[in-house]
């Protein structure tokens, strides 16, 4: 664990990511995507491949999954470049999104689990008097029911999905808007996430950022990301910044 050089007394609030930070939702993604692909008569995608696609919102996830199975599928796809695959995926997107949404809402939370230490970490932040907001690139209609199903919704003053604002992380806009909602300055608002998306958004917004080491981060080593510190468990957040 690498400590960051902040005291929690310097913060008025914290913004916490959802997928890969608080809840391991890879199982939900895999089940929903593969049901969707089956509806489209396409082959399934392995969870290991899905893990690298997570974190940039459902549109990116669906398009990436479609392009992935098309690139590894029939001979008709052999030699297709990324631009061609993207165009093919885009042509199927509306139908794919409808089926994905149907399946995800039906199983939301059933194949996912809260990471160890998350509840303890959230309790510690609240006990220090920090206001909390959940900010995710996941659609709001998916995020809020998941937080409720996992018993996490009561910790948060606000929960914003990827469709809540005009742009998604890594753009700083969602963090700046969340700070506005919380009534806090970015410099006094800690971002807690699991990926370069979270860190880049925080840096651009002027928020200090701590990353958990167990998340997704698009399949890349998280300790290579520019962040103020890393924790192996959210339960360490209180100790790491004090």
Secondary structure as UniProt FT lines:
FT   HELIX           8..10
FT   STRAND          13..16
FT   TURN            20..22
FT   STRAND          23..24
FT   HELIX           26..39
FT   TURN            40..41
FT   HELIX           47..51
FT   TURN            52..55
FT   HELIX           58..71
FT   HELIX           75..77
FT   TURN            78..79
FT   HELIX           82..107
FT   TURN            108..111
FT   STRAND          113..114
FT   TURN            116..117
FT   HELIX           118..127
FT   TURN            128..129
FT   STRAND          131..135
FT   HELIX           140..149
FT   TURN            150..151
FT   HELIX           153..155
FT   STRAND          158..160
FT   TURN            162..163
FT   TURN            169..170
FT   HELIX           173..182
FT   HELIX           186..188
FT   STRAND          189..193
FT   HELIX           196..205
FT   STRAND          209..212
FT   HELIX           217..219
FT   HELIX           222..224
FT   STRAND          229..231
FT   HELIX           234..236
FT   HELIX           237..240
//
